[in-house]
Amino acid sequence: GEKVEQHESTLSVREGDSAVINCTYTDTASSYFPWYKQEAGKSLHFVIDIRSNVDRKQSQRLTVLLDKKAKRFSLHITATQPEDSAIYFCAARVQGGRALIFGTGTTVSVSP
Amino acid sequence: EAAVTQSPRNKVTVTGGNVTLSCRQTNSHNYMYWYRQDTGHGLRLIHYSYGAGNLQIGDVPDGYKATRTTQEDFFLLLELASPSQTSLYFCASSDGGQGDNQAPLFGEGTRLSVL
């Protein structure tokens, strides 16, 4: 079955710098890639997604890039702020597939 | 407002005990999911359902049963709880269906401790 590997377990950045989280997947039939944010002690909240028919999507300070050839996708956060500190999860779903498969999460810490 | 509500929010039980985790969604979604979150493992899919009476097996189903009684309600049952089932459990719902590309909406989670 599909597996999603999230490469960075922790990421520390200074406020105002950029952060990049990388994920790879195994199933070439994967077609949907959402990202979730989990603040300390809270639930997962959707932040941005990308579908396999595009290779880039931007929403304010967040950009997702998708490289289907390399089976890799990444989340870019620009101009980081302390409130960006959280665990970020990538996920993938196979076209017509049953459920999202998640990566192991990246803890992002933004320091002043 | 779309919502997924889990109960209880916290639960402590003993080894061998019975536990039922409840989830209700008011989003008219077809799909509901149970995940467990553990450090180093991310979220792992336990069971899911695409409608009342339907149950699909996830990636880590051992020791868990689930039942979808209505479109709104999805339950996770641990009949002989073990310490390895100590975890944070999330329920989620989505519109689902083939080709569905919507991010599931998550509940607030249930923290379960098995002593």
Interface residues (C-beta under 8 A of the other chain):
Chain A: G1 Q6 S31 Y32 P34 Y36 K42 S43 L44 H45 F46 D49 R51 F89 R93 Q95 G96 R98 A99 L100 I101 F102 G103 T104 G105
Chain B: Y31 Y33 Y35 G40 H41 G42 L43 R44 L45 Y48 Q56 G58 D59 F90 Q98 G99 N101 A103 P104 L105 F106 G107 E108 G109
